[in-house]
Amino acid sequence: MTEPTAPPPAPLSLVSRFIGMITAPRATFENVEANPRPVGILLVVALIMSVAAIAPQFTPSGRQAVLDAQVKAMEGFGMEVTPEIYEKMEASSRSTFSKVSGMMGTFIGLPIICLIFAALYWAFFNVALGGTASFKPVLAIVTHSQVIGAIGALAALPIQLMTGKFTATGPFNLGALAPMLEEGSLLANVLGFITVFGIWGFIVNAIGLAVLYRRNSRNISIALLALYVIFAVVVGLVASAFTARAS
């Protein structure tokens, strides 16, 4: 006779899962593993991130700060921003289409990023390490870990509005700990790319993968954070090269 298996736990609500990513990620991921639901949490995260991204566009000072940041980024990559280009960018920042397209960009881009990361994790753990998890739970773990990024976007918004400074990585990057570094240097670019919420998000992601694949979360965290730093170095090298070319 075979012993009866315990029924799966009842699925947590969307709100409980969102809060659980912050307060109790391991226990929440154990429920997500049994009840993988990636779509709802992804929509909530995309909504929060898109609202945080376009909120500055509704104030004159916010629009100007975002425009200045865009111009600075373009010039950092060696592009020449002529008065004609600047005028078109300024007019575009005031349009409703710009705000709608900004929101839609998040709703389109975030699912693609989650799918890519889920596919990479699934391939590595299943093919390279012999795991047996299906793709949907992996995708659910990736989408739920994006809650940390959404919290970071919300936390950054009031600071950016008050200071009038808008960057792609927000105010919580490690570059803020070393203001003495020369702007545009390799170390400044690398530290500016790495954020507190990025580190937190990868650790939460590692906890979810550890729950799903029954592995050590510390080892997975170290591996993911190492890849994060390597990618930051690559981005820093590219940005430094463009800065040197522009100067």
Secondary structure, DSSP 8 states (H G I E B T S, - for coil): -------------HHHHHHHHHH-HHHHHHHHHHS--HHHHHHHHHHHHHHHHHGGGGSHHHHHHHHHHHHHHHHHTT----HHHHHHHHHHHTSHHHHHHHHHHHHHHHHHHHHHHHHHHHIIIIIIS-----HHHHHHHHHHHTHHHHHHHHHHHHHHHHHT---SS-TTBGGGG-TTS-TTSHHHHHHHH-BHHHHHHHHHHHHHHHHHHT--HHHHHHHHHHHHHHHHHHHHHHHHHHHHHH-
